[in-house]
Amino acid sequence: MPISLYNSLTRRAEPFAPLDPERVTMYLCGPTVYNYVHIGNARGPVVFDVLVRLLRRHYPHVVYARNITDVDDKINAAAQQQGVQIDAITNRFAQAYRDDMAGLGVAPPDIEPHATTHIAQIVTMIEALIDGGHAYAAEGHVLFDVGSFADYGKLSGRDPDELIAGARVEVAPYKRNAGDFVLWKPSTPELPGWDSPWGRGRPGWHIECSAMSAAHLGETIDIHAGGVDLLFPHHENEVAQSTCAHGGKLFARWWMHNGMLTFDGRKMSKSLGNVLLLHELLKLHPAEALRLRLLSGHYRQPLDWSEAAIQQATSTLDGWYRVLRDLADVVLPAGELPVPPRIEAALCDDLNTPQALAELSVLADAARQSGSAEAKAALLGGAALLGLLQQSPEAWFRRGDEAIDEARIEDLLEQRRVARVSRDFARADAIRDELAALGIAIEDGAQGTRWSIVKA
């Protein structure tokens, strides 16, 4: 089944064909690790995790890189405020990021390059840009000469002068042109820095991704992904410096950008006080419900985040896990779980996760009605490609609460059963209320009474 992906560079969906079918390469811009990430930062990793899963079904070898930016002015500021070295900040929050992504079911990348371990490659790339007439040194800085690259602005599809006028461009006397951007900047003694031909300093943000991508994936890669907020200037600058450093070679054959999250219809912003830290949301809601919500809209469109949407995602998963709980005694067929063609077709159509989720609901209904091993396998196989239904029903309904007193709950349920048999409905209702006060929801059915934890 062919894969079609929308390419931000050409502004159309195109049949995906890697440069080398034996080695498909993909790079996703990762976090700058100076604090916990917010939920909006998780959309790209979750969406493109599904893409990597899909690619691995079609190609024998996929190399997926997601970087860590561990040198940055925000990191420097946090380290100075706390009186520690930058790695005390970056090590802590890089691990927090990995833990949060694992909580969302995001598989780790094949390669996780750190900017600070690629200084030599960054310096080499900057030297190549200077030698090629695309960069210049000035007052301890090295800047990319935007005027030297005729295709600047092609990725974002706007006139360079218009782009520069609409961006936050640093005004500096050492710049030849207002839009020139920093490749290397000097470090004062209290700031982290590395020796270079231009003095002790540190890299600019944009050059890091170009150098790390080239070091691990090659000068031309198949897919470069990231949030649409990175389209300009970050990705535009990556194209310019990578193309010029590598003799005009195409940098990325496909550019894929995920849309932003809004919160109750408004942009997430620190100034508005509506930035939701993923670290905190994972304590409040089932992680799989967060993942489901992030996949519920088409990746290229904005996605609104709300408490009601999370409750709906949780309810949807409750329903799917009830089906699996009812089919607990149904033995799956031998072999690998199948991926239903309609789910694969939806994902092959520019990663249409809303359609794939709709198909998953159809599969859940079919499994509920038929109770067959084949229907159960189809539900699990389709969900696996989306990174869903990855735990046992018992674990899901326990909501991660390992400290709960199951013996007490089962005892109360037995007391309620006896009360109902004795037609002491007042006592049965009182026990239900007691369970509800403990955060336990019960459900009566043909197979008996089932319980689950309801988080406040």
N, C-alpha and C positions, 0 to 999 in steps of 0.2 A: 504494500500500500504506500504510494508516494507521499512524501511530506511536503507541504507547502507552507512557507513562512513569509510574513510581511517583512520587507526590507526597508528600514527607514532611509537608507541611502537612495534607493530608486523609487520609493514611495508607492510600492505595489507588492502584492503577494507573488512569490516566485517559487517554482519547484526547487526544493533544496537538493543541491548536488555538491558534496564536499570536494575540496581540491584533491584530497587523497582519501578514497573510501576506506582505506586500511588504517587511517589515523585522522579522525575528525577532531578539530580543535575548537575550543570555546573558552571565552574569557568573560568573567563577570566582575564589574567593579565592586570591591568589598568595602568594609567599614573603615573609617578613621577612628581608632580606638582610644578615646579619651573619656567616654562615659557609656552608660547603657544605651542601646539603640531603641528607637521608638517603633511602634507597630508598622508605620509606613516603610521603614527600612527593611522590613521582613517580606514585603510583597515580592520584590524581585527574586530573592533567594528561593522562596517557595515556588513561584511560577516557573522559574528556570530549572529548578530541581525536577519538575515534571517533564520539562523539555529534555533534560539529560537522560531521564528514565526512558523517554520515547526514543531518543537517538540510540541508546544502547540496545534497544530491540532491533534496530535496523542496521547497525554497523558494528563490526567486531571490536573496534578499539576507539573509544572516545576519551580524549584528554581534556579534562575540565579544570580550569584554574580560577580561583577567586582570591584576590589579594587582600593583604592587611596593610593599611597605611599606618605606619608606626613612627612617623616623624612629621610634625605639623605644628603650626603656631598654636592651635588649640591645645594640643598635647603639651607643648612647652609651657603654656600659661597654667595648665592644671598642675604640672610638675613643680613649677615655681611657687604656686600658691600653697602646695603641700610640703615644699621643701624636700623633694625626692628627685631621683633621676628619672628620666622619661620612661625607662623600661619598667619601673614600678607601676606606672600608670598603664602602659601599653600591654604588659603581660597580664595584668588583672582583667582589663576589659576585652582583650582578645579572647581570653578563656571564657569570659562571661558571654561573649558573642557566640562562640562555638557551642556552649551549653544551651543557649536560647535557641539556636538553629536546630540542634539535636532534639530539643523539646518539641519543636514544630514538625519533626519528622524529616528534616532536610538532611540528606546524606552529605558527608564531608566531601569537599572537592578533592580531585586527584592531586592537585598542587595548590599550596597556600603560600605564595611568595610574600615575603615581608620587604618593605622598601629599604629598611636599614641594612639588609643583607645583600642588597643589589647596588650599592653605591658605585662599585667599580664599573658595572654595566651602564649605569646612568652617566657617569663621567665620560665613558667611551662614546656613548651616543651623542652627548653634547659636543664632544670634540669633532665628531663626524659632521654635525650640523654647522659648526663654525667653519670647518674645512670646505664645506659645500656652499658657503656663502649664505646660509639660512639663519645664522645666529651670530651674535656679536657680544663681546665682553665690554662692560662699562661700569666703572666704580665698584668693582668686586662682584657685580652681577653678571650673569649671562642671560640674554634675552633672545627669544625667537623673533625673527623679522617676518611679520605677517605678510608684508608686501612681497616677499620672495616666493610665496606659494600662491599661484594663480587660482587654485581651486578652493581657497579658504572661504568658508560659508556654504559650500556645496552640500554638506551633510545636513545642516539645519535648514537649508533652502532659502537663505536670506542674504541680502547684500551685506558684505563685511562692514561697511560704514554704518548701516542700520543696526547690525549686531553690536558693534562697539558702542554706539550711542545708547543702546538699551541695556548695556551691561554695567556692572560696577567695575570700571576700569581704573586701575591705580595710576594716578598722574605722577610722573617722576621726570626730573630734568635729564636723566641719562637715557631716556627712551628716544629712539628715532621716530617711532610712530605711536600714537595713543594706544593702539590695539596690541602692540608687542607684549608678549607675556614672558614671565620669568621661568627660566630653566634651572638657574642656580642663584643662590643669594648668600651674602656673607653672614657669618655668625659671630656675634660678640662673645667674649669669654664665658659668660654665664649660660649661653645657649649651646645645644648639641651641635657638633660640626665635624666635618671630615676634611682632610687635606685634599686639595685639587690644584690644577694648573692656574686657577683664578683666586687662590687663597682659601683659607679655612671657611667652610660654609656648609650649606645643606641644600638638597634639591627642592625645586618647585614641585607642586602637586602633580601637574599634568605629565611631566616627563617620567614619573615613577611607573605609571601603568604601561607606557610604551616600552620602557626598558625591560620590565618584568615579563610582559607578554612575549617580546622577542626572545628573551632568554630561555623561556620554557616551551613556547608553542611555535616559534618561527617568525619570520618577517611578515608572512601573510597568514592570517588565521581565517577560519571559516565563519565563526560567529563571535561578535562582541556584543554583550548585553549590559543593560543598566537602566536606571530610572530615567524617565523623560526629562527630569530636571537637570540631568547631566549632559543633555544633548549639546547645549552651549553654556559655557565655553569648554567644558572638560573634554567631551568627545570630539568636538571640532578641533581642539588643540592637539589631541592625540593623533588624529588623522594627519594634520599638518606636519608634526614633528616626525612621526613614523615614516610617512611617505618620503619626506625629504632626506631622512637619515639613511634610508634604504634604496636610494637611487631611483625613486619614482615608483617603486613597487606598491601595489594595492595593499593597504594595511588589513582591513577586515572586509570580507566578501558579503557578509550579512550584518546589519546593525539592527538590534531588537531593543525596544524601549517599553518598559511597563509604565502605565499611568499612575498617578498619585492617589493617595488616600485623602478623603475629606472626613470630617467628624461632624455628624449631624448637619451635613450640607455646607460646612465651612472648612476652609483650608486649615490643616494642622499647623499651629504656630506657637512658639514659646510665648510670644507677646499676647496671644489670646488665651494662654493657659490651658490649651486643649491637646497638648502633646501627651500621648499615652505610651509609657515605657513598656516594651515587650516583657521585660523582666518582671514587672508588676502584674501585667495581664495574665501571665502564665501561672501566677499564684491564685488568680481570681476565677479563671475559666479553664475548662478542659482544653489542653493544647490542640487536640484534633479539631475542636470546634473553631479555634482561631485559624487553623490551616484551611478548613472548609470554607470559612468566610473569605479568606484571601483568594481562594480559587473560584468563588461564586460569580465573579464578574469577568468579562473578557479582559485579558491582561493589558491591552492597549488603551482601555477606557478608564476614566476615574472610577474609584470605588468608595462608596460612603460607608463609614464605620459608625456603628451605634450599638448601644446595649441591646436593643430589640433585635438587631441583626445577629448578634452573638447568641442570644437565646433561641432564635430560630434555627441557627446552625446546630446548636446543642440538641434541640428537639428532633431535628432531622436525623442526627446520628443516633439518638435514642431509638428511633424507629428502626433504623438499619440494624443496630445491635440487638434489638428485640428479635428480629428475624433470625439472626445467627444464634441467639440464645435458644430459641425454639427449635433450631436445627442442630443443637449441640451433639445429638446422638447420630446424626447423619454422617457417615464416613465419606470423606472426599475420594474421588477417583485417584488412582495412582498417577504419578507424573507431575509435571509442572502445571501450575494453575493457568487456565486459558485466559487470554484477553479477548473479550467479546469484540467482534469486528466493528460494531457501531460506536463503541467507546474509542477504539483506536482510530477510526475514521474521523471522529470529532477532534481528537488531538492532532491528527495529521493535517487538519484544516486550520492552520495558523493557531494551534494550541487553544482550541475552542473548549475551554474547561466548563463553561455553563452548559453546553450541549452534552458534554461527557457526564456531568453530574445528573442531568435529566435522564440520561440513559441508565445511570446507576440506580436511580429511583425505580425505573421500569424493571430492572433486574431484581431489585429487592422485593417488589410486588410479585414478580414471577416466582421467586424463591419461597415467598410466604404462601402462595397459593398451591404450588406443586409439592414443596417439601422434598424435592429430589436432590440427589448428590450433584447432578450436573448443574442445576440452577444455583445451588450454594457455591459451587466452584466458580461459576461465571461471575457471581456477585463479588466474591473475594478476589478473583483475578482482575476484574475491572477496577476495583477499589485500589488494589496494590499499585497499579500504574499511576494512580493519583496520589499515592501515599496515604490512603485512608483505610479504615477498618484494620489497623495493624496491631490491635491488642485483642485479648479475649473479652467476650461480653462481660464476664465477671469483673475484670479489671476496669472496664469502661464504667460500669454502673457503680463501682466503688469510688470512682472519681479520684483515684490516687490516694485515698485516705486509708493507709495501712494500719492506723491505730484504732480503727473502729471495732467495737465489741460485737463481733458477729454472733457469738453465743447468746448474748442478751437479746439481740434482734430476733434470732430464730426462736428463742423462748417466748418472746412477746407475740410473734406470729402464731406459734402453737397455741398460746392462750386465746388469741383472737379466733383461731379456727374452732377451738372447743366452745367458745362463747357463741359463735354463729350456729354451730350444730345444736346447741342448747336453746337457740333462738333468743339469746340474751344480747340483743342488738345494741342496747345501751352500753354494755361492757365492751362489745366489739368496736363500737365507735370511739369509746374512750381510749382503747389501745391504739387505734389508728391515729388519734390526736397525739398520744404519747410518742409514737414513732415520728410523726411530723415534727414534733418539738425537737427531736434528735436529728432532724434533717434527713429523715428517711421517707421516701415515697413508696407506696405499695400499689401493686396492680394485681387484681384477681383475674384468673383466666382458667382455661380448661386444664392446664397443666399445674394448677395450684396458684399460690400467691408468690409473686416475685417482688423483690425490693431493690431500690437503688438510692444512692445518695443524691440529694439535691443541695448544691452549693448556693449559699445566699448571694 
